[in-house]
Amino acid sequence: MFFRNLTLFRFPKSTSKSLAELDGLLDDHRLRPCGPIELATRGFVSPYGRDSDELTHRAGKFTLLAIGSEDKLLPSSVIGEALAVKIAEITEKEARRIGARERKRLKEEVMTDLLPRAFVRPSRVFAYLDEAQGWMVIDTASRKLAEEAVTQLREALGRFPATPMAPADSPRTLMTDWLVGGKLPQGLSWGDECELRDPAEAGAVVRCRRQDLESDEVREHLKSGKQVFQLGLELDGRMAFVLGEDLTIRKFRFLDIVLDEIGEDAAESARAELDARFALMTLETRRLLEKLDEWFGLPRPNEREQER
């Protein structure tokens, strides 16, 4: 298992005390089946899969978690059709119009009737904690899903003061400067995609894929005032990714030189393979996170700053 997207949060050093009791705290917040009239449930599941009860996987100061979800699939078109039938029956039988308040009540009755028969869609989101450096890394590019994962952990711990990235230097400005100047920080090389936007509201958007980023075509867009919102990059020839102006990392993948470092013995069992891949992923990703801190200024928060 390797993460494909990275949404980043950071937590203070004092949080490490509560992380020492993480396994026991998560046990009270396991995912439970969605009830007959519930729309959704959230909770922790085993990163090893259905056949295991363990809720964490540890490698040194890194801890892998999995947040599970069960969501009822109840399309608005199905609700609307059932509501229309119900209203038609009342109108025909009682010869009167249905007001807005009654319509709302009838809709709730329809949903209550349909929910027990709705299909349930299970899903899960992986995340890991880097206790030494204070990172929470979530395998999603969706801010909503990432916030939900943080909320689940906060509910389990009672308190988890993790904050999204607040860079000292604007990533959009710095990435635009990189592309305009044609010069990258040491260790970085160009990928083959980017997204350029006119910063004005409802401005033009240009998305380039499989494109030489130093081409005249890209430079012309930059000369017209467009800025970099997403930029494809490679780090040290070991990993490739697309960096967003909000520091969300998409299309994250390791290159062959890294994948070749996974030993053949890792395939002996699912647990051994997970252990090998997780250890490799976290150590390599830490290299990237340290660089992000260096380029954009992402200091680890402390308790006093968050209380102000």
JOFEN-V268710 format. One record per backbone hydrogen bond with DSSP energy under -1.0 kcal/mol. NH is the residue of the N-H (numbers start at 1). CO is the residue of the C=O. E is the energy in kcal/mol with one decimal. If there is no record, write none. Layout:
nh/co/e
NH/CO/E
NH/CO/E
This chain:
nh/co/e
6/249/-2.9
7/138/-2.2
9/136/-2.1
10/163/-2.5
11/134/-2.2
15/12/-1.4
16/13/-1.8
17/14/-1.2
19/15/-1.5
21/18/-1.2
22/19/-1.6
25/21/-1.8
26/22/-2.6
27/23/-1.2
29/26/-2.3
31/44/-2.1
38/35/-1.4
41/70/-1.9
43/68/-1.9
44/29/-2.4
45/66/-2.5
49/46/-1.3
52/49/-1.5
57/64/-1.4
59/62/-2.4
62/59/-1.7
63/129/-1.9
64/57/-3.4
65/127/-3.3
67/125/-3.0
68/43/-3.2
69/123/-2.8
70/41/-2.1
71/121/-2.0
72/39/-3.1
73/119/-3.0
79/75/-1.9
80/76/-2.9
81/77/-2.1
82/78/-2.3
83/79/-2.5
84/80/-2.3
85/81/-2.0
86/82/-1.9
87/83/-2.6
88/84/-2.3
89/85/-2.1
90/86/-1.9
91/87/-2.8
92/88/-2.4
93/89/-2.1
94/90/-3.0
95/91/-1.6
103/99/-2.5
104/100/-2.0
105/101/-1.8
106/102/-2.7
107/103/-2.1
108/104/-1.8
109/105/-1.9
110/106/-2.4
111/107/-2.4
112/108/-2.2
113/109/-1.8
114/110/-2.2
115/111/-2.7
117/114/-1.6
118/115/-1.5
121/71/-3.2
123/69/-2.0
125/67/-2.5
127/65/-2.0
128/137/-2.4
129/63/-2.3
130/135/-3.1
131/61/-2.4
134/130/-2.2
135/130/-1.3
136/9/-2.6
137/128/-2.7
138/7/-2.2
139/126/-2.9
140/138/-2.2
146/142/-2.2
147/143/-2.5
148/144/-2.1
149/145/-2.0
150/146/-2.1
151/147/-2.4
152/148/-2.3
153/149/-1.9
154/150/-2.5
155/151/-2.4
156/152/-1.7
157/153/-2.5
158/154/-1.8
162/160/-2.5
163/10/-2.5
168/297/-1.8
169/296/-2.1
174/170/-2.5
175/171/-2.9
176/172/-1.9
177/173/-2.3
178/174/-2.3
179/175/-2.1
180/176/-2.8
181/177/-2.7
182/178/-1.2
183/178/-1.2
188/185/-2.0
189/234/-2.1
191/232/-2.5
194/208/-1.8
195/230/-2.5
196/206/-3.1
197/227/-2.5
198/204/-2.7
203/200/-1.9
206/196/-3.3
208/194/-2.9
211/192/-2.5
215/212/-1.7
219/215/-1.9
220/216/-2.2
221/217/-1.2
222/218/-1.7
223/219/-2.4
224/220/-1.4
225/222/-1.6
226/221/-1.7
227/197/-3.2
229/195/-3.0
230/195/-1.5
231/243/-2.0
232/193/-2.9
233/241/-2.9
234/189/-2.2
235/239/-2.5
236/187/-3.5
238/235/-2.7
239/235/-1.1
240/253/-2.8
241/233/-2.3
242/250/-2.8
243/231/-2.8
244/248/-2.3
245/229/-2.1
247/244/-2.2
249/6/-2.6
250/242/-2.7
252/4/-2.8
253/240/-2.4
255/238/-2.5
258/255/-1.7
259/255/-1.8
260/256/-2.3
261/258/-1.9
262/259/-1.4
266/263/-1.4
267/264/-1.5
268/265/-1.5
273/269/-2.4
274/270/-2.4
275/271/-2.4
276/272/-2.3
277/273/-2.7
278/274/-2.8
279/275/-2.2
280/276/-2.1
281/277/-2.9
282/278/-2.6
283/279/-1.8
284/280/-2.3
285/281/-2.7
286/282/-2.1
287/283/-1.1
288/284/-1.2
289/285/-2.6
290/286/-2.4
291/287/-1.4
292/288/-2.4
293/289/-2.2
294/290/-1.9
295/291/-2.9
296/292/-2.7
297/293/-1.7
306/302/-1.5
307/303/-1.2
